Amino acid sequence: IKALQQGDVVAIPTETVYGLAGNAFSKSAVAKIFSVKDRPQFDPLIVHVPDLEKVTTYVQEIPEQARMLADKFWPGPLTLLFKKKNTIPDLVTSGLDTVGIRCPDHPLTRQLLKALPFPLAAPSANPFGYVSPTKPEHVEEQLGNKIQYILDGGACTVGIESTIVGFENETPVVYRLGGLSLESIESIIGKVRLM
């Protein structure tokens, strides 16, 4: 917690893959995520929250279908795109007016998120272009010398990135298929468009 409050980045476990986390409100912490990963800044980051309640403070509105999906699949491998409020720096969203938010299904990380007064921006904890890490050892091998701390939560249960769903004029769109299947999503909100 202390490292995050001081603007450092740390590796955190989720059910999908390990994330490289920093204070989403801090431009310097977010910049550090990009530099540690060697990630281009036009590639937006996902923001992690402890629950749906917290989301309302960071986004302009929660569409009904997004609420239905969050009620069913959060915590879980689902990222939802919302129109952001200005509290989320443009650096997090690569200048886009939408932000991807997810509630990870890992007890250690949920505890951490509940204890922090800010959300965590956290892409996968690997150098850009490498395979996403699913064990703390993977993070250690790839980024161990660049980060202060790895929160060891064992092996990730899902092992692939979250599915990303957004809404264009109320129409649900799947931007990335991942740990949550298309069938599961459509069973809750009906047909969705694949990007």
C-alpha positions as CSV (number, residue, x, y, z in Angstrom):
1,I,0.0,0.0,0.0
2,K,2.8,2.4,1.0
3,A,4.6,1.9,-2.3
4,L,1.4,2.7,-4.3
5,Q,0.7,5.8,-2.1
6,Q,4.2,7.0,-2.8
7,G,3.6,6.8,-6.6
8,D,5.5,3.6,-7.2
9,V,4.2,0.7,-9.4
10,V,3.8,-2.8,-8.1
11,A,2.7,-6.2,-9.6
12,I,-0.7,-7.4,-8.4
13,P,-2.4,-10.8,-9.0
14,T,-5.8,-11.0,-10.7
15,E,-7.7,-14.0,-11.9
16,T,-6.7,-13.3,-15.5
17,V,-3.0,-12.3,-15.5
18,Y,-0.7,-10.3,-13.2
19,G,-1.1,-6.6,-13.5
20,L,1.5,-3.8,-13.2
21,A,-0.4,-1.4,-10.9
22,G,-0.1,2.3,-10.1
23,N,-2.4,5.1,-8.7
24,A,-4.8,5.8,-11.6
25,F,-5.1,9.5,-10.4
26,S,-1.3,10.1,-10.5
27,K,0.1,11.1,-13.8
28,S,3.6,10.3,-12.7
29,A,2.6,6.8,-11.5
30,V,0.8,6.2,-14.8
31,A,3.8,7.4,-16.8
32,K,5.9,5.0,-14.7
33,I,3.7,2.1,-15.8
34,F,4.2,3.0,-19.5
35,S,8.0,3.3,-19.0
36,V,8.5,0.1,-17.0
37,K,6.5,-1.9,-19.6
38,D,8.0,0.0,-22.5
39,R,4.4,0.4,-23.7
40,P,3.4,3.0,-26.3
41,Q,1.3,5.8,-24.7
42,F,-1.4,5.5,-27.3
43,D,-2.4,2.1,-25.8
44,P,-4.9,2.8,-23.0
45,L,-4.8,1.2,-19.5
46,I,-7.5,-0.6,-17.6
47,V,-8.6,0.8,-14.3
48,H,-9.2,-1.6,-11.4
49,V,-11.9,-1.0,-8.7
50,P,-13.2,-3.0,-5.8
51,D,-16.9,-2.9,-6.8
52,L,-19.5,-1.3,-9.1
53,E,-20.3,1.4,-6.5
54,K,-16.9,2.9,-6.9
55,V,-17.3,3.2,-10.7
56,T,-19.9,6.0,-10.4
57,T,-17.3,8.4,-9.1
58,Y,-15.1,7.9,-12.2
59,V,-17.6,7.8,-15.0
60,Q,-20.4,9.9,-16.4
61,E,-23.0,7.2,-16.4
62,I,-23.5,3.5,-16.2
63,P,-25.6,2.2,-19.1
64,E,-28.3,-0.3,-18.0
65,Q,-26.7,-3.2,-19.9
66,A,-23.3,-2.5,-18.4
67,R,-24.9,-2.6,-14.9
68,M,-26.5,-6.0,-15.8
69,L,-23.1,-7.4,-16.9
70,A,-21.3,-6.1,-13.9
71,D,-24.0,-7.5,-11.5
72,K,-23.6,-10.9,-13.1
73,F,-19.8,-11.1,-13.9
74,W,-18.1,-8.8,-11.4
75,P,-15.8,-9.6,-9.8
76,G,-14.5,-11.4,-12.9
77,P,-12.7,-11.2,-16.2
78,L,-14.8,-8.5,-17.7
79,T,-13.7,-4.9,-18.5
80,L,-16.4,-2.4,-19.3
81,L,-15.9,0.8,-21.2
82,F,-17.5,4.0,-19.9
83,K,-17.4,7.7,-20.7
84,K,-14.9,9.0,-18.2
85,K,-15.1,11.9,-15.8
86,N,-12.1,14.3,-15.6
87,T,-10.8,12.6,-12.4
88,I,-9.2,10.0,-14.7
89,P,-6.1,11.5,-16.4
90,D,-6.1,11.5,-20.2
91,L,-2.7,9.6,-20.0
92,V,-4.6,6.6,-18.6
93,T,-7.0,6.5,-21.5
94,S,-4.5,7.7,-24.2
95,G,-6.6,10.8,-24.7
96,L,-9.8,8.9,-25.4
97,D,-13.0,10.0,-23.6
98,T,-13.8,6.4,-22.5
99,V,-12.1,4.4,-19.7
100,G,-12.0,0.6,-19.3
101,I,-12.9,-0.4,-15.8
102,R,-12.9,-3.8,-14.2
103,C,-13.3,-5.5,-10.8
104,P,-10.8,-8.3,-10.5
105,D,-11.7,-11.6,-8.9
106,H,-8.7,-12.1,-6.6
107,P,-9.1,-11.9,-2.8
108,L,-5.7,-10.2,-2.2
109,T,-6.2,-7.6,-4.9
110,R,-9.8,-6.9,-3.8
111,Q,-8.6,-6.3,-0.3
112,L,-5.9,-4.0,-1.6
113,L,-8.4,-2.0,-3.8
114,K,-10.7,-1.6,-0.8
115,A,-7.9,-0.3,1.4
116,L,-6.8,2.4,-1.2
117,P,-8.3,5.8,-1.6
118,F,-7.7,5.6,-5.4
119,P,-8.3,3.1,-8.2
120,L,-5.4,1.3,-9.8
121,A,-4.4,1.5,-13.5
122,A,-3.0,-1.9,-14.3
123,P,-2.1,-3.4,-17.6
124,S,-0.4,-6.8,-17.7
125,A,2.9,-7.0,-15.8
126,N,5.2,-7.8,-18.7
127,P,7.3,-5.9,-21.2
128,F,5.2,-4.7,-24.1
129,G,4.8,-7.5,-26.7
130,Y,5.7,-10.3,-24.3
131,V,3.3,-13.0,-23.1
132,S,1.2,-11.9,-20.1
133,P,2.4,-13.3,-16.8
134,T,0.2,-15.8,-14.9
135,K,2.6,-16.5,-12.0
136,P,4.7,-14.2,-9.8
137,E,7.8,-16.0,-11.1
138,H,7.0,-14.8,-14.6
139,V,6.8,-11.2,-13.4
140,E,10.1,-11.6,-11.5
141,E,11.8,-12.9,-14.6
142,Q,10.6,-10.1,-16.9
143,L,10.3,-7.0,-14.6
144,G,11.9,-8.0,-11.3
145,N,14.7,-5.5,-11.6
146,K,12.3,-2.6,-12.5
147,I,9.7,-2.8,-9.8
148,Q,9.8,-2.7,-6.0
149,Y,7.2,-5.3,-5.1
150,I,5.3,-8.3,-6.4
151,L,2.1,-9.1,-4.4
152,D,2.3,-13.0,-4.6
153,G,-1.2,-14.3,-5.2
154,G,-0.1,-17.7,-6.7
155,A,-1.0,-18.7,-10.2
156,C,-3.9,-16.9,-12.0
157,T,-7.0,-19.1,-12.4
158,V,-8.2,-17.8,-15.8
159,G,-4.8,-17.1,-17.4
160,I,-5.9,-14.8,-20.3
161,E,-6.8,-11.2,-20.4
162,S,-10.3,-9.9,-19.6
163,T,-13.0,-9.5,-22.3
164,I,-13.7,-5.9,-23.1
165,V,-17.2,-4.6,-23.7
166,G,-18.2,-1.1,-24.6
167,F,-21.4,0.7,-25.7
168,E,-21.8,2.7,-28.9
169,N,-25.2,4.5,-28.9
170,E,-26.5,2.0,-26.4
171,T,-25.3,-0.9,-28.6
172,P,-23.0,-3.4,-26.8
173,V,-19.7,-4.0,-28.7
174,V,-17.0,-6.6,-27.8
175,Y,-13.6,-5.0,-28.4
176,R,-11.5,-7.9,-27.1
177,L,-12.5,-11.5,-26.4
178,G,-10.8,-12.9,-23.3
179,G,-11.6,-14.7,-20.1
180,L,-15.4,-14.2,-20.4
181,S,-17.1,-16.0,-23.4
182,L,-19.3,-14.3,-25.9
183,E,-22.1,-16.8,-25.1
184,S,-22.0,-15.8,-21.4
185,I,-22.3,-12.1,-22.3
186,E,-25.1,-12.7,-24.8
187,S,-27.0,-14.8,-22.3
188,I,-27.4,-11.7,-20.2
189,I,-27.9,-8.8,-22.7
190,G,-28.6,-10.5,-26.0
191,K,-26.8,-10.1,-29.3
192,V,-23.6,-8.1,-29.2
193,R,-21.3,-6.8,-32.0
194,L,-17.8,-8.1,-32.3
195,M,-15.1,-5.5,-33.3
